[in-house]
Amino acid sequence: MRSNRVKLCHGCAQPASTLYRVRQDASAKWVFVCKHCWPTVYQNNPYYVYGGTWKADKQR
């Protein structure tokens, strides 16, 4: 059974089928960013931590 889910990117607020769970600042809160916003979060960021990949088309 497959479930179709929707989640918005924290950076651009657009829906995406694949999002990356990251920590991006000193608050250490987890947020989800799309592949287009990910480079701005990752590059030269001492607070960056990768926490996994979220996919809209999850197989069970």
C-alpha positions as CSV (number, residue, x, y, z in Angstrom):
1,M,0.0,0.0,0.0
2,R,1.3,3.4,-0.9
3,S,0.3,6.7,0.7
4,N,0.6,10.0,-1.1
5,R,1.6,12.7,1.3
6,V,2.4,16.5,0.9
7,K,4.9,18.5,2.8
8,L,6.2,22.1,2.1
9,C,9.9,23.2,2.0
10,H,10.9,25.3,5.0
11,G,13.0,27.5,2.6
12,C,10.7,28.3,-0.3
13,A,7.4,27.0,1.0
14,Q,6.8,25.0,-2.2
15,P,5.5,21.4,-2.1
16,A,8.2,18.8,-2.9
17,S,8.2,15.0,-3.4
18,T,11.6,14.7,-1.6
19,L,12.7,16.8,1.3
20,Y,15.9,16.7,3.4
21,R,15.6,16.9,7.2
22,V,18.3,19.3,8.5
23,R,19.4,21.4,11.3
24,Q,20.5,24.8,10.0
25,D,21.1,27.2,12.9
26,A,21.9,27.5,16.5
27,S,18.3,26.7,17.6
28,A,19.0,23.0,16.6
29,K,15.4,22.6,15.4
30,W,14.8,20.1,12.6
31,V,13.3,21.5,9.3
32,F,12.6,20.1,5.9
33,V,14.2,21.6,2.8
34,C,13.9,20.7,-0.9
35,K,16.8,19.9,-3.2
36,H,16.8,23.5,-4.5
37,C,17.1,25.1,-1.1
38,W,19.5,22.5,0.3
39,P,22.7,24.0,-1.1
40,T,22.1,27.3,0.6
41,V,21.6,25.5,4.0
42,Y,24.5,23.1,3.6
43,Q,27.4,25.3,2.2
44,N,29.7,26.9,4.8
45,N,27.3,26.3,7.6
46,P,28.8,25.1,10.9
47,Y,25.3,24.3,12.3
48,Y,24.3,22.0,9.4
49,V,23.3,18.5,10.4
50,Y,21.7,16.0,8.0
51,G,18.8,14.0,9.6
52,G,17.4,11.9,6.7
53,T,15.3,12.1,3.6
54,W,11.5,12.3,3.5
55,K,9.7,11.0,0.4
56,A,6.1,11.7,-0.5
57,D,5.7,8.3,-2.2
58,K,6.4,6.0,0.8
59,Q,6.2,2.3,0.2
60,R,5.0,0.1,3.0
